[in-house]
Amino acid sequence: MPIDESSRLRFHRWLLQHDLDEQVADAILASMPPYDWHELATKADLQALEHRIDHRFELIEMRLDHHSERFAGIDKRLDGFDTRLAGMAQEIRAVLFTLIGLTVSVLLAGASTLFG
């Protein structure tokens, strides 16, 4: 059963009434936590917690590695798209220059026929 603060103070007064030095009574009271002993964590409890946390982080790292691999694959695919788009842009430029040249040739031929 946890000891509440009023019980601790009554115990302190009782120690003083039974001819204990105040410093000794204070030391005894200080060694009694204001909560139940089963609430204290042991080194084993902390180590178990550390292992559980480490395991969780390992799982998270594995998931992140998996996602990283997937993103690397997506990056490769996007690089392929970039290459294809660059090739298409060159082809479009070539077609445009051809169309512009053809249009100018047709216009000049038409103008020479009309004014010729």
Backbone as a ProteinNet text record, in pm:
[ID]
protein_1_A
[PRIMARY]
MPIDESSRLRFHRWLLQHDLDEQVADAILASMPPYDWHELATKADLQALEHRIDHRFELIEMRLDHHSERFAGIDKRLDGFDTRLAGMAQEIRAVLFTLIGLTVSVLLAGASTLFG
[TERTIARY]
84.2	0	88.8	62.6	145.7	124.7	229.9	224.4	198.7	90	62.8	145.6	144.1	230.1	193.3	65.7	27.7	79.9	79.5	134.3	284.2	352.7	497.1	527.7	448.7	471.9	442.5	336.4	306	420.3	474.3	586.9	708.8	732.5	844.9	828.4	706.9	681.5	701	655.5	669.9	818.6	900.9	1044.8	1104.5	1062.6	1115.4	1069.6	945.1	893.1	965.5	1025.7	1096.7	1246.6	1279.8	1416	1516.2	1470.4	1564.2	1606.8	1729.2	1781.4	1703.6	1680.5	1601.6	1668.1	1800.8	1870.5	1851.3	1852.9	1831	1687.7	1592.3	1452.1	1432.9	1498	1491	1549.9	1663.5	1728.1	1638.9	1575.2	1484.4	1367.6	1310.9	1197.3	1237.7	1357.6	1405	1425.1	1454.8	1475.5	1343.5	1234.6	1102	1038.9	1026	965.9	818.5	767.8	626.7	532.1	576	494.3	527.8	449.5	467.7	595.2	663.2	790.8	776.7	662	646.3	642.5	628.8	627.5	768.7	868.9	1007	1051.5	1126.8	1181	1318.4	1339.4	1469.3	1557.9	1686	1776.7	1728.5	1677	1625.1	1504.8	1418	1303.7	1352.9	1452.4	1505.2	1574.5	1644.8	1710.1	1606.6	1501	1394	1329.4	1307.1	1250.7	1345.2	1473.8	1573.4	1571.4	1562.2	1558.5	1433.3	1319.6	1196	1206.5	1262.1	1277.7	1376.1	1487.9	1584.7	1519.6	1437.9	1370.4	1276.1	1203.5	1112.5	1190.3	1303.6	1383.9	1439.7	1477.8	1525.8	1415.4	1292.9	1180.6	1156.5	1163.7	1143.7	1254.2	1378.7	1489.9	1471.4	1423.4	1399.9	1292	1186.5	1081	1133.1	1214.2	1270	1363.6	1443.1	1530.7	1448.5	1337.8	1250.3	1194.7	1148.2	1094.4	1204.3	1322.9	1435.1	1465	1460.7	1482.2	1373.4	1249.8	1139.7	1158.3	1200.6	1224.2	1339.9	1439.2	1551.3	1500	1412	1352.2	1270.4	1195.1	1115.3	1207.5	1316.7	1414.1	1469.2	1501	1552.1	1448.5	1324.7	1218	1202	1208.1	1195.8	1313.1	1433.5	1548.6	1525.3	1465.7	1431.6	1331.8	1232.4	1135.9	1204.6	1296	1369.8	1446.3	1510	1587.4	1495	1382.3	1287.1	1228.2	1196.7	1141.8	1244	1369.1	1473.9	1484.8	1478.6	1481.5	1361.1	1244.2	1122.5	1131.6	1188.6	1202.2	1291.3	1398.1	1486.2	1411.1	1333.9	1257.5	1154.4	1088.3	987.8	1054.5	1173.5	1246.2	1280.2	1325.8	1361.7	1239.6	1125.4	1001.6	958.6	969.1	930.1	1017.5	1149.3	1238.5	1207.8	1175.9	1139.9	1011.6	911.3	783.7	802.3	884.9	909.9	979.8	1080.9	1149.1	1055.7	969	873.5	774.1	727.9	633.4	697.8	821.8	892.1	911	945.9	964.4	834.7	723.5	593.5	555.1	578.7	546.4	630.7	759.9	845.7	807.9	773.1	730.5	601.6	509.9	382.7	403.7	493.6	519.7	587.1	678	744.7	647.9	551.5	451.7	360.2	319.9	230.1	301.9	422.1	490.2	595.5	608.9	710.9	757.3
-117.4	0	123.9	218	338.4	423.1	486.4	572.6	714.2	773.6	911.6	1007	1132.5	1230.8	1248.3	1240.9	1257.1	1139.1	1018.2	901.9	917.9	968.1	990.3	1090.6	1198.1	1299.5	1243.5	1161.5	1099.1	1007.3	931	842.9	924.8	1037.1	1124.5	1175.6	1220.2	1266.6	1152.3	1032.5	917.4	887.9	893.6	872.7	976.3	1100.5	1206.4	1186.8	1139.6	1117.7	1003.2	912.4	799.3	824.8	949.5	994.9	967.8	973.8	966.6	1108.4	1121.1	1249.2	1292.9	1421.9	1471.8	1438.5	1445.1	1412.6	1264.9	1178.6	1036.1	1013	1078.9	1066	1116.6	1228.8	1282.3	1183.5	1121	1025	902.8	854.6	739.9	776.4	895	938.7	958	1009.7	1031.5	899.6	792.2	662.8	594.6	650.5	594.6	677.5	621.3	698.9	726	836.2	869.9	791.5	676.2	591.4	446.6	357	215.6	162.4	70.4	16.9	-54.3	-114.1	-186.9	-93.2	37.7	134.5	171.3	130.2	160.6	69	124.3	44.4	-8.1	-135.2	-195.6	-182.7	-216.6	-215.8	-314.6	-427.7	-528	-472.2	-397.2	-334.2	-237.5	-157.5	-60.5	-128.7	-238.7	-312	-374.2	-428.9	-487.4	-379.7	-263	-151.9	-109.9	-104.8	-67.5	-167.6	-296.8	-398.6	-384.7	-356.4	-338.5	-216.5	-108.4	12.9	-11.9	-80	-112.3	-195.8	-293.8	-379.1	-296.5	-205.5	-119.6	-35.3	20.6	101.3	16.3	-106.8	-195.9	-220.8	-242.5	-263.7	-139.3	-23.8	101.4	119.4	89.3	101.3	6.4	-115.1	-209.9	-156.3	-99.7	-44.4	73.2	158.1	271.7	225.2	120.8	65.8	14.1	-53.5	-105.4	9.5	114.3	230	298.9	303	365.2	289.4	157	75.5	101.8	114.3	143.1	279.9	379	512.7	511.1	428.6	418.2	363.8	266.3	213.1	318.3	396.3	502.7	607.2	640.1	735.7	686.9	557.9	502.3	515.5	485.1	497.1	641.1	734.5	876.2	921.4	871.4	903.6	856.2	738.3	687.2	778.5	827	920.6	1049.1	1098.8	1220.5	1202.7	1089	1061.4	1056	986.4	977.8	1114	1193.9	1327.7	1416.4	1405.5	1484.4	1444.1	1315	1267.3	1316.4	1313.4	1361	1510.8	1586.4	1730.5	1758.4	1681.1	1698.4	1665.5	1559.6	1522.6	1629.7	1684.2	1789.4	1912.6	1949.5	2063.5	2038.9	1919.1	1886.4	1895.1	1842.6	1848.5	1992.9	2074.4	2215.6	2288.9	2268.4	2334.8	2290.1	2162.5	2111.8	2178	2186.7	2249.8	2397.8	2465.1	2607.3	2623.5	2539.7	2545.7	2516.5	2416.7	2381.4	2495	2554.7	2665.8	2783.5	2816.9	2927.5	2894.5	2771.1	2730.8	2743.2	2699.1	2708.5	2854.6	2937	3079.1	3145.5	3113.7	3172.9	3125	2997.6	2944.6	3011.3	3029	3094.2	3239.6	3305.9	3446.7	3462.6	3372.2	3383.3	3354.1	3266.4	3237.4	3358	3419.9	3534.7	3657.2	3681.2	3803.8	3779.4	3663	3621	3641.7
0	0	0	-90.1	-92.9	32	73.1	191.4	145.3	196.7	158	245.1	209.1	275.6	423	455.9	597.5	680.8	624.4	695.3	714.4	612.6	623.8	735.4	742.5	846.4	985.6	997.4	1127.4	1169.7	1075.1	1104.7	1147.6	1082.2	1116.9	1260.1	1295.6	1433.7	1534.1	1494.9	1583.2	1608.7	1503	1519.9	1614	1599.3	1686.7	1830.9	1849.1	1983.8	2054.4	1976.9	2035.3	2041.2	2065.9	2093.9	1981.5	1861	1748.9	1712.7	1672.6	1628.4	1504.2	1490.6	1377.8	1244.2	1238.2	1113.3	1077.1	1178.1	1153.3	1106.5	1171.2	1131	988.3	954.7	818	718	754.4	665	642.9	750	737.1	646.6	668.9	589.3	442.6	421.2	284	210.1	283.5	219	183.1	229	197.8	86.1	-33.4	-142.3	-114.2	-163.7	-140.6	-231.3	-282.1	-367.8	-335	-390	-360.5	-426.2	-360.2	-409	-542.2	-568.9	-695.1	-815.7	-791.7	-900.4	-946.5	-871.5	-909.3	-1022.5	-1117	-1227	-1186.8	-1214.4	-1186.2	-1309.2	-1292.7	-1407.9	-1512.6	-1466.7	-1560.4	-1637.6	-1567.7	-1635.5	-1743.6	-1709.8	-1805	-1922.9	-1895.4	-2004.5	-2097.4	-2040.2	-2122.6	-2209.6	-2150.2	-2225.8	-2337.8	-2306.7	-2407.4	-2523.7	-2492.2	-2597.6	-2683.9	-2620.4	-2697.2	-2788.3	-2736.1	-2817.1	-2931.4	-2900.7	-3005.9	-3115.7	-3075.4	-3173.4	-3261.3	-3199.9	-3277.1	-3377.8	-3333.9	-3425.2	-3539.2	-3509.4	-3615	-3718	-3670.3	-3762.5	-3847.6	-3785.2	-3859.1	-3962.7	-3924.1	-4018.7	-4137.1	-4110.8	-4220.3	-4314.5	-4257.1	-4341.6	-4422.5	-4360.5	-4433.7	-4544.2	-4516.9	-4620.6	-4738.4	-4706.3	-4811.8	-4896	-4829.1	-4901.4	-4981.9	-4926.6	-4996.8	-5125.7	-5119.6	-5239.6	-5342.8	-5296.4	-5388.5	-5453	-5375.6	-5430.9	-5530.7	-5504.6	-5599.3	-5732.7	-5728.6	-5850.6	-5923.2	-5847	-5907.9	-5970.5	-5902.8	-5958.3	-6091.1	-6099.7	-6225	-6335.8	-6302.4	-6402.6	-6446.9	-6352.8	-6388.5	-6474.3	-6444.6	-6528.4	-6671.3	-6686.6	-6819.4	-6890.1	-6815.3	-6873.1	-6917.3	-6833.3	-6868.2	-6998.5	-7012.5	-7134.5	-7256	-7239.1	-7351.2	-7384.9	-7283.6	-7308.9	-7379	-7338.8	-7403.8	-7550.6	-7578.9	-7717.4	-7795.6	-7731.7	-7798.3	-7826.1	-7732.2	-7752.8	-7873.1	-7887.3	-8003.5	-8132.3	-8129.7	-8249	-8282.6	-8183.5	-8206.3	-8266.3	-8213.5	-8270.3	-8417.7	-8447.5	-8585.8	-8676.2	-8628.5	-8707.8	-8727	-8618.7	-8629.5	-8729.8	-8723.6	-8817.7	-8961.7	-8977.8	-9109.5	-9158.4	-9069.2	-9106.2	-9137.3	-9057.5	-9082.9	-9218.8	-9243.1	-9373.9	-9488.8	-9472.1	-9576.2	-9598.8	-9489.2	-9500	-9573.1	-9538.3	-9603.9	-9752	-9785.1	-9925.5	-10003.2	-9942.2	-10009.1	-10031.1	-9928.6	-9940.4	-10049.9	-10051	-10153	-10294	-10304.6	-10435.3	-10479	-10386.3	-10417.9	-10454.7	-10381.6	-10409.6	-10545.8	-10580	-10710.3	-10823.6	-10796.8	-10900.9	-10920.1	-10810	-10819.8	-10876	-10828.6	-10866.2	-10973	-11014.3	-11092.5	-11221.1
[MASK]
++++++++++++++++++++++++++++++++++++++++++++++++++++++++++++++++++++++++++++++++++++++++++++++++++++++++++++++++++++

